[in-house]
Amino acid sequence: MDVTHIPFAKHIGIEYKDEGTLKLEPTQSVQNHIQSIHASAQFALAETQTGLYLQLAFPELVGKVVGLLRGSTVKYKNPATTSIYAVASIDKEVKETFLSQLERKGRASIVVHVDVRDEEDVLTMQGEFSWFVQKLEDITS
């Protein structure tokens, strides 16, 4: 699934910066009252990036599982007044544990870390996004 075609992501203007990385321009429609990118727009960019990251980290699962965001913790660090982009990551041992649990139980949870940075590489937001993933065969049976 191309995450930039998700209606809400498309609506606020999330697009590819380069392969595997998403960006958001500081258009008027995503600005807040102090002319920086609204916190909710940064959150949407970060959340969408984590979904894309999971697709890229686990290509063998695309089309075989469904993922739902369960929770998140974010901290806003600096105003975002220029283009921003998001970078996601997971710890290696988390990846192994996730795959093992998914194989055993047909469902698993995973936490994806994300940083949102501006054009000058200034950190504007950090977050952890908790995803619940379930095999489609377990949903339909």
Sequence and secondary structure as in RCSB ss.txt:
>XXXX:A:sequence
MDVTHIPFAKHIGIEYKDEGTLKLEPTQSVQNHIQSIHASAQFALAETQTGLYLQLAFPELVGKVVGLLRGSTVK
YKNPATTSIYAVASIDKEVKETFLSQLERKGRASIVVHVDVRDEEDVLTMQGEFSWFVQKLEDITS
>XXXX:A:secstr
  GGGSHHHHHHT EEEETTEEEE   GGGB TTSSB HHHHHHHHHHHHHHHHHHH GGGTTTEEEEEEEEEEE
E S   S EEEEEE  HHHHHHHHHHHHHHSEEEEEEEEEEEETT  EEEEEEEEEEEEEHHHHH 
